[in-house]
């Protein structure tokens, strides 16, 4: 056990010192004007050069600028109190960017009601669940990125906060980093040219749970009036999708290590789409689109929508508005945005109303709804994001359609540019019944918030809150775990 702790400390030192040394040899240039600076979270933007942080990860307040963010925090994970390191570095070399981190949690005060100190730690200190699997060591690399979404070549490897394929009707803001203990190292790769391109996504290199891609062509590129016409095809598969039947309450068995055990069946979805860039100028982008999708073994869905970006003609400052409006027509058994931000939770434990109020795995929920039959369902989806000179960015999303648990609500607010104070918050609640419980915190709610207040010079007081999920063998279900942290950190730019 002592050797494990020593290896972690050595790796921590290497993670910190190597980018600093490289930066001293060749200081990286600042990001070009207009390039998004949302760090690894930036890939969920429809326009990579908008400078926005719409729906971005709040914990990445200082991401996007080469440097190091180093400090120590004191907070809670579930009922236990930990001293946590706040150590992130970021290095940019031309189109390349690398983000490293040393996320160590040292148990300070143990809550005996949840287990003994020895059962939770190595050497009575280091949190055991953070480092008990080989893939846990990949968390030292937060991300490696080349280019930006919509660039000719784009690669992002590591933690994925919001990965989208196409118009987001099948894969929309998928996140591989919401599990408290099961860390993933994913890869997104895109190639874009004037006539054709591809978008791809793998959630984890150590055990694939989501594998998807979209290919598109612009057959009339270069022809005036037709150059904005594009056709695409998308295919996504979960080769190890859980297949758990309906139950009034989750009852997921576990192995001797506390990992969930479940029957599996590969699940696949596919779709075709067409879009046309109707308007593109210095003030306005307007792209209508139509997507037709199928969840194999379940239902079909039709999406008709439009992406609208408005850049207001305000002198000196940048003021913009991004919107997405969509009408949906869905057969029984079709779940829009099937691979969404909370998919890693829903694939195993998904709240349903058919055949009754309870839970099932997500693919079983789709199959049950298809078997129950009924009429097609109509629904609507909308997004709105407002950016005032990059100083204040606010927005949200709303989904609703004609069935129980058909509503979803998301909100974000970010104040990222002021040196004295930086704030960011993000809230998402999926598949609830009515607006009366839109802000109820349960297993269908995602909440994250971060704040940094400058004390003096590069020294900041930091505060973080994050809701993540964890499988609890005792209750045989996935439960929400809230983590809190506050402390002092130093922001150093290279």
C-alpha positions in Angstrom: 0.0 0.0 0.0 2.9 2.4 0.8 4.3 1.8 -2.7 1.0 2.8 -4.2 1.1 6.1 -2.3 4.7 6.8 -3.3 3.8 6.1 -7.0 1.0 8.6 -6.8 3.2 11.3 -5.3 5.9 10.7 -7.9 3.3 10.9 -10.7 1.9 14.1 -9.2 5.3 15.7 -9.2 5.9 14.7 -12.8 2.5 16.0 -13.9 3.3 19.4 -12.4 6.9 19.8 -13.4 6.9 18.6 -17.0 4.5 21.2 -18.5 6.2 24.0 -16.5 9.6 23.1 -17.9 8.3 23.0 -21.4 6.6 26.3 -20.9 9.8 27.9 -19.8 11.6 26.7 -22.9 9.0 28.1 -25.3 6.2 30.3 -23.9 3.0 29.3 -25.8 1.2 32.0 -27.7 -2.2 33.3 -26.4 -5.3 31.9 -28.1 -6.1 33.8 -31.3 -8.9 36.4 -31.0 -12.3 34.8 -31.0 -11.2 31.3 -30.2 -13.3 29.6 -27.6 -11.6 29.2 -24.3 -13.9 26.8 -22.5 -11.1 24.3 -22.3 -12.1 20.7 -22.6 -15.8 21.7 -22.2 -15.7 23.8 -25.4 -16.6 20.9 -27.7 -20.3 21.3 -27.0 -20.4 24.6 -28.9 -22.0 24.8 -32.4 -19.5 27.6 -33.2 -16.0 26.9 -32.0 -14.9 30.5 -32.6 -17.7 32.2 -30.7 -15.7 32.7 -27.5 -18.7 31.4 -25.5 -18.8 29.0 -22.5 -22.4 27.9 -23.1 -23.3 24.9 -20.9 -19.6 24.5 -20.0 -18.2 22.7 -17.0 -18.2 25.2 -14.1 -15.1 23.7 -12.6 -13.1 24.9 -15.7 -13.2 28.6 -14.7 -9.5 29.0 -15.3 -9.3 26.6 -18.2 -8.2 27.9 -21.7 -5.2 29.9 -20.5 -1.8 28.2 -20.3 -0.7 28.1 -16.7 -1.1 26.3 -13.4 -3.9 26.4 -10.8 -2.5 25.1 -7.5 -4.0 25.0 -4.0 -5.6 23.0 -1.3 -9.2 22.7 -0.3 -11.2 21.4 2.6 -14.6 19.8 2.0 -17.0 16.9 2.0 -17.6 13.8 -0.1 -20.9 12.3 1.0 -20.5 12.4 4.8 -16.7 12.3 5.1 -14.5 15.3 5.3 -11.4 15.5 3.1 -8.4 17.7 2.4 -8.2 17.9 -1.4 -5.5 19.1 -3.7 -6.5 21.7 -6.3 -3.7 21.1 -8.9 -4.4 21.7 -12.6 -2.0 22.7 -15.3 -2.6 23.6 -18.9 -0.1 23.9 -21.7 -0.8 25.2 -25.2 1.6 24.8 -28.2 0.0 26.1 -31.4 -3.2 24.1 -32.0 -2.3 21.6 -29.3 -3.4 21.9 -25.7 -2.8 19.6 -22.8 -4.4 19.7 -19.4 -3.0 17.7 -16.4 -4.3 17.3 -12.9 -3.5 15.8 -9.5 -6.8 15.1 -7.8 -5.9 13.7 -4.4 -8.4 13.4 -1.6 -7.0 12.9 1.9 -9.4 11.7 4.6 -9.4 14.1 7.5 -12.6 13.2 9.4 -14.3 9.8 8.9 -18.0 9.3 9.3 -18.2 5.8 11.0 -21.8 5.3 9.8 -20.6 4.9 6.3 -17.6 2.6 7.0 -14.3 2.4 8.8 -11.3 4.6 7.9 -9.3 1.5 6.8 -12.1 0.4 4.4 -12.1 3.8 2.7 -8.4 4.7 2.5 -4.9 3.5 1.7 -2.5 4.2 4.5 -5.4 5.6 6.6 -5.3 8.8 4.4 -5.6 8.4 0.6 -9.2 7.8 -0.6 -9.3 4.2 -1.8 -12.2 4.6 -4.4 -10.1 7.1 -6.3 -7.3 4.7 -7.1 -8.6 1.1 -6.9 -8.8 0.4 -10.6 -6.0 0.7 -13.3 -8.0 3.2 -15.4 -8.0 5.6 -12.4 -4.4 6.6 -13.1 -5.6 8.1 -16.4 -7.2 11.0 -14.4 -3.8 12.6 -14.2 -4.5 13.6 -17.9 -7.6 15.8 -17.9 -7.5 16.3 -21.6 -5.3 16.4 -24.8 -6.8 18.6 -27.5 -5.9 19.5 -31.1 -7.8 22.3 -32.7 -11.4 23.1 -31.9 -14.8 21.7 -32.8 -15.7 22.6 -36.4 -12.0 23.1 -37.3 -10.6 21.0 -40.3 -9.1 18.6 -37.8 -10.3 18.3 -34.1 -9.2 15.8 -31.5 -10.1 15.7 -27.8 -9.0 12.9 -25.5 -9.7 12.6 -21.8 -12.7 13.9 -19.8 -15.7 14.8 -22.0 -18.2 17.1 -20.5 -20.5 17.8 -23.5 -20.0 15.7 -26.7 -22.5 16.2 -29.5 -22.8 14.5 -32.9 -24.6 16.5 -35.6 -27.6 18.4 -34.5 -27.7 16.6 -31.1 -30.9 14.6 -31.8 -29.2 11.3 -30.9 -26.0 12.3 -29.0 -26.4 15.6 -27.2 -23.8 16.8 -24.7 -22.8 13.3 -23.6 -20.6 13.4 -20.5 -18.2 10.6 -19.4 -17.1 12.3 -16.2 -20.2 12.4 -13.9 -19.5 9.2 -12.0 -17.7 9.9 -8.7 -15.5 6.8 -8.8 -15.6 5.4 -12.3 -13.4 7.7 -14.3 -13.2 7.4 -18.1 -10.8 8.5 -20.8 -12.7 9.1 -24.0 -11.8 10.3 -27.5 -13.6 12.6 -29.9 -12.2 13.0 -33.4 -13.6 15.2 -36.3 -12.5 15.8 -39.8 -14.1 18.6 -41.8 -13.6 19.7 -45.4 -15.5 21.7 -48.0 -17.1 18.6 -49.5 -17.4 16.0 -46.7 -16.5 15.3 -43.0 -16.9 13.0 -40.1 -17.5 13.3 -36.3 -16.7 10.4 -34.0 -17.0 9.7 -30.3 -15.7 6.9 -27.9 -16.6 7.3 -24.3 -13.8 5.2 -22.8 -10.6 3.6 -24.2 -10.6 1.0 -21.4 -14.2 -0.3 -21.9 -16.4 1.1 -24.6 -19.9 2.0 -23.6 -20.7 4.6 -26.3 -19.3 4.4 -29.8 -20.7 6.7 -32.4 -20.0 8.6 -35.6 -21.6 10.9 -38.1 -20.5 11.3 -41.7 -21.8 14.1 -44.0 -21.3 15.4 -47.5 -21.9 18.7 -49.2 -22.3 17.6 -52.8 -22.8 21.1 -54.2 -20.1 22.9 -52.3 -18.8 25.9 -54.2 -22.1 26.3 -56.2 -23.8 29.6 -55.3 -27.1 29.0 -53.7 -26.6 25.3 -53.1 -23.2 25.2 -51.3 -24.9 25.2 -47.8 -26.8 22.0 -48.5 -25.5 19.0 -46.5 -26.6 15.4 -46.0 -25.5 13.3 -43.0 -25.8 9.8 -41.5 -25.3 8.9 -37.9 -24.7 5.5 -36.1 -24.3 5.0 -32.4 -23.9 1.8 -30.4 -23.6 0.8 -26.8 -22.0 -2.7 -27.0 -22.4 -3.4 -23.3 -25.8 -1.8 -22.6 -27.5 -3.1 -19.4 -30.8 -4.9 -19.9 -32.6 -4.7 -16.6 -36.4 -5.2 -16.5 -38.9 -2.8 -14.9 -39.0 -2.6 -11.1 -40.8 -0.3 -8.7 -37.5 0.3 -7.0 -33.9 -0.4 -8.3 -32.5 -3.7 -7.3 -29.1 -4.0 -8.9 -26.8 -6.8 -7.6 -23.1 -6.3 -7.0 -19.9 -8.4 -7.1 -17.5 -8.8 -4.3 -15.8 -5.5 -5.1 -19.1 -3.6 -5.0 -19.4 -3.2 -8.8 -22.9 -3.6 -10.4 -23.7 -6.9 -12.1 -26.2 -6.9 -14.9 -27.2 -8.7 -18.1 -26.1 -7.0 -21.3 -27.4 -6.6 -24.8 -25.9 -4.4 -27.4 -28.1 -1.4 -28.3 -27.9 0.6 -31.5 -29.4 3.8 -32.9 -29.1 5.5 -36.3 -30.3 8.4 -38.3 -30.1 10.5 -41.4 -30.2 14.3 -41.6 -30.3 17.2 -44.0 -29.4 20.8 -43.4 -29.2 24.0 -45.4 -27.3 27.1 -44.4 -29.9 29.6 -45.4 -28.1 32.8 -44.1 -24.5 33.3 -43.3 -23.1 36.9 -42.8 -21.5 39.1 -40.2 -24.8 39.5 -38.3 -26.7 36.3 -38.7 -26.3 32.5 -39.2 -29.5 30.5 -39.9 -29.4 26.7 -40.5 -32.7 24.8 -40.8 -32.4 21.0 -40.5 -34.4 17.8 -40.5 -33.3 14.6 -38.7 -34.9 11.2 -38.9 -33.7 8.7 -36.3 -34.4 5.1 -35.2 -33.7 3.3 -32.0 -33.4 -0.2 -33.3 -35.9 -2.5 -31.6 -37.8 0.5 -30.3 -39.3 3.6 -32.1 -38.6 6.2 -34.7 -38.4 10.0 -34.3 -38.5 13.1 -36.5 -36.8 16.3 -35.6 -37.4 19.6 -37.5 -35.5 22.5 -36.3 -33.2 25.5 -36.9 -30.0 26.8 -35.5 -29.8 30.6 -35.2 -26.8 32.7 -34.2 -27.3 36.5 -34.0 -24.3 38.9 -33.6 -25.7 42.2 -32.6 -24.1 45.3 -34.2 -22.9 46.9 -31.0 -19.7 49.0 -31.4 -16.5 47.8 -29.7 -18.0 44.9 -27.7 -19.2 41.5 -28.8 -22.9 40.8 -28.1 -24.4 37.6 -29.4 -27.4 35.3 -29.2 -27.5 31.6 -30.0 -30.7 29.7 -30.3 -31.9 26.3 -31.3 -35.6 25.6 -31.8 -37.0 22.1 -32.7 -40.3 20.3 -33.2 -40.4 16.6 -32.5 -42.7 13.8 -33.7 -42.0 10.5 -31.9 -43.3 7.0 -32.1 -43.8 5.0 -28.8 -40.4 3.7 -27.7 -38.5 6.6 -29.1 -36.4 8.6 -26.6 -34.9 11.9 -28.1 -31.3 12.6 -27.3 -30.9 9.0 -26.2 -27.2 9.4 -25.5 -27.5 12.6 -23.4 -25.5 14.2 -20.6 -26.8 11.8 -18.0 -26.6 8.6 -20.2 -24.1 6.9 -18.0 -26.7 7.0 -15.2 -29.8 6.3 -17.3 -28.3 3.3 -19.2 -28.5 1.4 -15.9 -31.2 3.2 -13.9 -33.8 5.2 -15.9 -37.1 6.6 -14.4 -40.1 5.3 -16.3 -43.9 5.5 -16.2 -44.5 2.5 -18.5 -45.6 -0.2 -17.5 -45.8 1.7 -14.1 -44.0 4.2 -12.0 -40.5 2.8 -11.4 -37.1 2.2 -13.0 -35.5 0.1 -15.7 -32.4 0.3 -17.8 -32.8 2.8 -20.6 -33.0 0.4 -23.5 -35.5 -1.7 -21.6 -37.6 1.5 -21.1 -37.6 2.0 -24.8 -38.6 -1.6 -25.5 -41.4 -1.5 -22.9 -42.8 1.8 -24.3 -42.7 0.3 -27.8 -44.5 -2.8 -26.7 -47.2 -0.7 -24.8 -48.0 1.0 -28.1 -50.2 4.1 -28.3 -50.3 7.2 -30.5 -47.3 9.2 -31.7 -46.2 11.9 -29.3 -45.4 15.5 -30.3 -42.9 17.7 -28.5 -40.7 20.8 -28.5 -37.2 21.6 -27.6 -35.5 25.0 -27.3 -32.1 26.5 -26.3 -31.1 30.1 -25.7 -27.7 31.5 -24.9 -26.8 35.2 -24.5 -23.2 36.4 -24.5 -22.4 40.0 -23.5 -18.8 40.7 -24.5 -17.7 37.4 -22.8 -18.2 39.1 -19.4 -21.7 37.6 -18.7 -23.1 34.5 -20.3 -26.5 33.1 -19.5 -28.9 30.7 -21.0 -30.9 27.6 -20.8 -32.8 24.8 -22.5 -36.4 23.5 -22.2 -37.9 20.3 -23.5 -41.5 19.2 -23.2 -43.8 16.7 -25.0 -47.1 15.0 -24.6 -46.4 12.3 -22.0 -45.4 11.9 -18.3 -41.8 12.6 -17.5 -41.4 14.4 -20.8 -40.0 17.6 -19.6 -36.3 18.6 -19.1 -34.9 21.9 -18.0 -31.3 23.3 -18.0 -29.9 26.6 -16.9 -26.4 28.1 -16.9 -24.7 31.3 -15.9 -21.0 32.2 -16.2 -19.0 35.3 -15.3 -15.6 34.3 -16.5 -13.6 37.4 -17.4 -13.3 39.5 -14.3 -10.0 39.0 -12.4 -11.5 39.9 -9.1 -14.3 37.3 -9.1 -15.2 34.4 -11.4 -18.5 32.6 -11.2 -20.1 29.7 -13.0 -23.1 27.4 -12.4 -24.9 24.8 -14.3 -28.2 23.0 -13.6 -30.0 20.2 -15.5 -33.0 18.1 -14.6 -34.1 15.4 -16.9 -37.4 13.6 -17.5 -39.7 15.2 -14.9 -43.5 15.5 -15.0 -44.3 19.2 -14.6 -42.6 22.5 -13.8 -43.7 22.1 -10.1 -40.8 19.7 -9.5 -38.3 21.2 -12.1 -35.9 22.2 -9.3 -36.1 19.0 -7.2 -32.7 17.5 -6.4 -32.8 13.8 -6.9 -31.1 11.1 -9.1 -32.3 12.9 -12.2 -30.7 16.3 -11.3 -27.2 17.5 -12.2 -25.9 20.6 -10.4 -22.4 22.1 -10.5 -21.2 25.5 -9.4 -17.8 27.1 -8.9 -16.6 30.5 -7.6 -13.2 32.1 -7.3 -12.6 35.4 -5.4 -9.2 37.0 -5.6 -7.7 37.7 -2.2 -4.5 39.3 -3.4 -2.4 39.1 -6.6 -2.7 35.5 -8.0 -4.2 34.1 -4.8 -7.9 33.1 -4.9 -10.5 31.9 -2.4 -12.2 29.0 -4.2 -15.5 27.2 -3.6 -16.9 24.2 -5.6 -20.1 22.2 -5.5 -20.7 19.2 -7.7 -23.4 16.5 -7.8 -22.2 13.2 -9.1 -23.4 9.6 -9.0 -22.2 6.4 -7.4 -23.4 2.8 -7.3 -24.3 1.9 -3.7 -24.2 -1.9 -3.2 -26.1 -1.7 0.1 -29.2 0.0 -1.4 -28.7 -1.8 -4.8 -29.1 1.4 -6.8 -27.3 4.5 -8.1 -27.4 7.3 -5.7 -26.5 11.0 -6.0 -23.4 12.1 -4.1 -22.8 15.8 -3.3 -19.3 17.0 -3.0 -18.3 20.4 -1.5 -14.9 22.1 -1.4 -13.5 25.4 -0.3 -9.9 26.5 0.0 -7.1 28.7 -1.3 -5.4 28.4 -4.7 -2.8 30.3 -6.7 -3.4 31.0 -10.5 -0.1 31.1 -12.3 0.1 31.9 -16.0 3.0 30.7 -18.2 
